[in-house]
């Protein structure tokens, strides 16, 4: 295989010029207030290819200097069993008429996770939604709100598209602050985490929380690239937060349904809480999240104290 630099490797979104000046703050936003799906597909494939080395996929590495990181297009096409021209068109954002079998082969060659494979499919073969998500209100059923209120002693809330926070119980306000005092558009995890310094202090592993948020937004971008509210949110965060721009440029996606978070609360100090998330069966865009502590642990006692302090704890969370 020849050793020429792969000049065609880098493609530019529709809002970027070849001189490196990007008018969209690296968001990949296209015309009409929507994300550019072709640019998203192009950059996603390029970044996945760049993270692989020949030895990772069983190809010989002759030790010669590579002008671009990761696998070449020729190598990836060979692994996937497609022509170089075909793969090049796909990486340039032209996913029209690509078959599920070809996408599966490319996903295997790129060693994609399940979430990444789904994201690739959404970008290459977008579903046609009868009603635009931006026009469909995110409504939480009344019985779900009642359920939240019955969850006593554990923070629980429902999140929707674009990391919007839709409903929560009293313990959530004690831990995170009173979201009811915020304008509706600010009840959004991405805005809270990247634009409010108090949340930087609240999450002991802020970087991981920020990564989780960006990965979730990327998944949303794959499912709903024409959502103008999502494009506006990404544009706003790209302008206002250097950390967001850095993480958004990685094109990483993942789904995290459970785990552990550590907090530093102004009233009770450090807490270590487990969380579980449940995607609602009647609305896949809404997720119920519940935090809980190990029984008998210092964190369980801290949650009990927060519950007993009620509004005082809520005010402390707001003013963290």
C-alpha positions in Angstrom: 0.0 0.0 0.0 1.3 3.4 -0.9 2.5 5.8 1.8 1.1 9.0 0.5 -0.7 11.3 3.0 -4.5 10.8 2.9 -5.3 14.4 1.8 -9.0 13.5 1.4 -9.3 12.4 5.1 -10.4 15.7 6.5 -13.8 16.9 5.5 -15.3 20.2 6.6 -18.8 20.7 7.8 -21.1 22.9 5.8 -20.4 25.8 8.2 -16.7 25.6 8.0 -14.2 26.9 5.5 -11.0 25.2 4.4 -8.8 27.8 6.0 -9.8 26.5 9.4 -12.1 29.3 10.3 -15.4 27.8 11.5 -18.4 30.1 11.6 -20.5 27.7 13.7 -18.1 27.3 16.7 -17.6 23.7 15.6 -21.2 22.7 16.0 -21.8 21.3 12.6 -25.0 23.4 12.3 -26.5 23.7 8.9 -29.1 26.0 7.4 -32.5 26.4 9.0 -31.2 26.0 12.6 -30.5 22.2 12.3 -27.4 20.1 12.7 -25.8 19.1 9.5 -26.3 15.4 9.4 -23.8 14.8 6.6 -21.1 16.6 8.5 -22.0 14.7 11.7 -21.7 11.4 9.8 -18.4 12.4 8.2 -16.8 13.5 11.4 -18.1 10.5 13.4 -16.6 8.0 11.0 -13.3 9.9 10.7 -12.9 10.1 14.5 -13.7 6.5 15.0 -11.2 5.5 12.3 -8.5 7.8 13.8 -8.6 6.0 17.2 -7.7 2.6 15.7 -4.2 1.4 15.0 -3.4 -1.4 12.4 -2.3 -3.7 15.2 -5.7 -3.2 16.9 -7.5 -4.8 14.0 -4.9 -7.4 13.0 -3.3 -5.5 10.2 0.5 -5.4 9.7 2.2 -2.1 10.7 5.4 -1.7 8.8 6.6 1.1 11.1 6.5 3.8 8.5 5.5 7.3 9.5 1.8 8.0 9.1 0.8 11.5 8.2 -2.7 11.0 9.6 -3.7 9.2 12.9 -5.3 5.8 12.9 -6.3 3.6 10.0 -6.3 4.7 6.5 -9.5 4.6 4.5 -8.0 1.8 2.3 -7.4 -0.3 5.4 -10.8 0.3 6.8 -12.5 -0.5 3.5 -10.5 -3.7 3.3 -11.6 -4.8 6.8 -15.3 -4.0 6.0 -15.2 -5.7 2.6 -16.2 -2.7 0.6 -14.5 -0.6 -2.0 -12.4 2.4 -1.1 -14.5 4.6 -3.3 -17.7 3.4 -1.6 -16.3 4.0 1.9 -14.9 7.3 1.0 -18.3 8.5 -0.2 -19.8 7.4 3.1 -17.2 9.1 5.1 -17.8 12.3 3.2 -21.3 12.2 4.5 -23.1 10.5 1.6 -25.1 7.7 3.3 -27.9 7.5 0.8 -28.9 4.0 -0.1 -26.3 2.4 2.2 -27.5 -1.0 3.4 -27.8 -2.2 7.0 -25.4 -5.0 6.1 -22.7 -2.6 5.0 -23.2 -0.5 8.1 -22.9 -3.6 10.2 -19.7 -4.5 8.5 -18.2 -1.0 9.0 -19.3 -1.0 12.6 -17.5 -4.3 13.2 -14.4 -3.0 11.4 -14.4 0.1 13.5 -15.0 -1.9 16.7 -18.0 0.3 17.6 -20.0 -0.2 20.8 -23.7 -0.8 20.7 -24.4 2.8 21.3 -21.9 3.9 18.6 -23.4 1.4 16.1 -26.9 2.8 16.8 -25.6 6.3 16.3 -24.0 5.4 13.0 -27.3 4.0 11.8 -29.2 7.0 12.8 -26.8 9.3 11.0 -26.6 7.2 7.8 -30.2 6.1 7.6 -32.3 8.7 9.5 -35.9 7.8 10.4 -38.6 10.0 9.1 -40.5 11.4 12.0 -44.2 12.3 11.3 -44.0 15.2 13.7 -40.8 17.2 14.3 -39.5 16.7 17.9 -39.2 20.5 18.3 -42.9 20.8 17.8 -43.9 17.9 20.0 -44.2 19.0 23.7 -42.4 16.9 26.3 -45.3 16.1 28.6 -44.9 14.1 31.8 -47.9 12.0 32.6 -49.7 13.0 35.8 -49.4 9.5 37.3 -45.6 9.7 36.8 -45.5 13.0 38.8 -47.4 11.3 41.5 -44.9 8.4 41.4 -42.0 10.9 41.9 -43.7 12.4 44.9 -44.1 8.9 46.5 -40.4 8.2 46.2 -39.4 9.3 49.7 -35.8 9.9 50.8 -34.3 9.4 47.4 -33.7 12.0 44.6 -35.7 11.1 41.5 -36.4 13.0 38.4 -37.5 12.6 34.7 -35.3 13.9 31.9 -36.2 14.2 28.2 -34.7 15.3 24.9 -31.8 17.7 24.9 -31.1 16.8 28.6 -34.2 18.8 29.6 -35.3 18.3 33.2 -39.1 17.7 33.1 -40.2 16.7 36.6 -38.6 16.0 40.0 -39.3 15.3 43.6 -38.5 17.2 46.8 -35.3 15.2 47.5 -33.9 16.1 44.1 -34.3 19.8 45.0 -32.5 19.2 48.3 -29.6 17.7 46.5 -29.4 19.7 43.3 -31.2 23.0 44.2 -34.6 24.3 43.5 -35.1 24.0 39.7 -38.5 25.5 40.0 -36.8 28.9 40.6 -35.1 28.6 37.1 -36.7 29.7 33.8 -38.0 26.6 32.0 -35.3 26.8 29.3 -32.6 26.7 32.0 -33.9 23.4 33.5 -31.5 21.6 31.3 -28.5 19.4 32.4 -26.2 20.7 29.7 -26.7 24.3 30.7 -26.5 23.6 34.4 -23.2 21.6 34.1 -21.4 23.8 31.6 -22.7 27.3 32.5 -23.2 27.3 36.2 -20.1 27.2 38.4 -22.0 25.8 41.4 -22.5 22.5 39.6 -18.8 22.3 38.9 -18.4 22.3 42.7 -21.3 19.9 43.4 -20.0 17.1 41.2 -16.7 15.8 42.6 -16.0 14.2 39.2 -17.3 17.0 37.1 -15.3 15.9 34.0 -17.1 12.6 33.9 -20.5 14.2 34.3 -19.7 16.6 31.5 -18.6 13.7 29.3 -21.9 11.9 30.0 -23.9 15.0 29.1 -22.1 15.5 25.8 -22.4 11.8 24.8 -26.2 12.0 25.5 -26.5 15.2 23.3 -24.6 13.4 20.5 -27.0 10.5 20.7 -29.9 13.0 20.4 -28.2 14.7 17.5 -28.1 11.4 15.7 -31.8 10.7 16.3 -33.1 14.2 15.7 -30.6 16.2 13.5 -33.3 18.5 12.4 -34.2 19.7 15.9 -33.6 23.5 15.9 -33.7 23.7 19.7 -30.9 21.1 19.9 -28.9 23.0 17.3 -29.4 26.2 19.3 -28.4 24.6 22.5 -25.2 23.2 21.0 -24.4 26.5 19.4 -24.9 28.4 22.7 -22.7 26.0 24.7 -20.0 26.0 22.0 -19.8 29.8 22.3 -19.9 30.0 26.1 -17.9 27.0 27.2 -14.5 25.9 26.1 -14.9 22.6 27.9 -18.1 21.9 25.9 -16.3 22.7 22.6 -13.5 20.3 23.5 -15.8 17.4 24.4 -18.2 18.0 21.5 -15.3 17.7 19.0 -14.6 14.1 20.1 -17.9 12.9 18.6 -18.1 10.3 21.4 -21.5 8.6 22.2 -22.5 6.2 24.9 -25.5 5.2 26.9 -25.1 5.0 30.7 -28.1 3.4 32.5 -26.6 3.0 36.0 -23.5 4.0 37.9 -22.1 6.0 40.8 -21.8 9.7 41.4 -20.0 11.6 44.1 -21.2 14.9 45.4 -19.9 17.7 47.6 -23.1 19.3 49.2 -22.7 22.6 51.1 -24.8 21.2 54.0 -23.9 17.5 54.4 -20.5 17.4 52.7 -19.5 14.4 50.5 -22.0 11.8 49.3 -21.6 8.7 47.2 -24.8 7.7 45.5 -25.7 5.0 43.1 -28.1 5.8 40.3 -30.4 3.8 38.1 -32.1 5.0 35.0 -35.3 3.6 33.3 -36.4 4.6 29.8 -40.2 5.0 29.8 -41.9 2.4 27.7 -44.5 4.8 26.3 -42.0 7.6 25.5 -38.4 6.5 24.7 -37.3 10.1 24.9 -38.1 10.3 28.6 -36.0 8.6 31.3 -36.6 8.2 35.0 -33.5 8.5 37.2 -33.3 7.6 40.8 -30.3 8.1 43.2 -29.9 6.0 46.3 -27.2 5.4 49.0 -25.9 2.1 50.4 -28.0 1.3 53.5 -26.3 2.2 56.7 -23.6 4.2 54.9 -22.6 7.8 55.8 -24.2 8.9 52.5 -27.5 7.3 53.6 -27.4 9.3 56.8 -26.6 12.5 54.7 -29.7 11.9 52.6 -31.8 11.4 55.7 -30.5 14.8 57.0 -31.3 16.5 53.7 -34.8 15.1 53.8 -35.3 16.3 57.4 -34.1 19.8 56.6 -36.6 20.1 53.7 -36.6 23.7 52.3 -33.4 24.7 54.1 -31.6 21.9 52.2 -33.2 23.1 49.0 -32.0 26.6 49.5 -28.5 25.4 50.3 -28.4 23.4 47.1 -29.5 26.4 45.1 -26.8 28.5 46.6 -24.1 25.9 46.4 
